[in-house]
Amino acid sequence: MNAAFLNHRLRLAARVIANGGVIAYPTEAVFGLGCDPWDGEAVARVLALKRRDPAKGLILIAAEPIQLLPFVVDLPAVRMAEILASWPGPNTWLMPVRPRTPDWLTGRFDTLAVRVTAHPLAAGLCRAYGGAIVSTSANIAERPPARSALGVRLALPGGPDLILGGTCVGAGRPSTIRDGHTGRVLRA
């Protein structure tokens, strides 16, 4: 894909997000559904598309750790060093949230799952948007996640407002989730 076309698609996807839309895009392992994390109606659409229980909370991805700062607070230096050393990559960490972080992101938890993505297209999307975005697998809850644009169309007919085509670069498994306080692996 040529650079000018890719930049155009990233700007278009960022505009869709900024205008309250829902998009699908490739990540390290699977296609994700994304939206503006501050937009409760957009998040509700993502949850409805997936038929996901809002109490489970969501993941945010970012291109840089600084994009996550509006949502989470730093942990002690030794913990932050381990977290930052694991990024960018398919490593999601549960971190304590700022008081203004919406509960539609955290669900029933007092932490938020966050990741700095290593996927060039997903990172480019966060840069084009100018911040972190929601990232949850593009599928109906409890069904296999989509690994292609066609898979998204088949799994979620009438689904996202835009599908950003591209390739998943990982092994097809969701990211590892770890507790930011302890480092303990919660999902491998």
Buried (B, 14 or more C-beta within 10 A) or exposed (E): EEEEEBEEBBBBBBEBBBEEBBBBBBBBBBBBBBBBBBBBEBBBBBBEBBEBEBEBBBBBBBBBBEBBBBBBEBBEEEBBEBBEEBBBBBBBBBBBBEEEBBBBBBBEBEBBBBBBBBBBBBBBBBBBBEBBBBBBBBBBEEEEBBBBBEBBBEBBEEBBBBBBBBEBBBEEEBBBBBBBBEEEEEEE
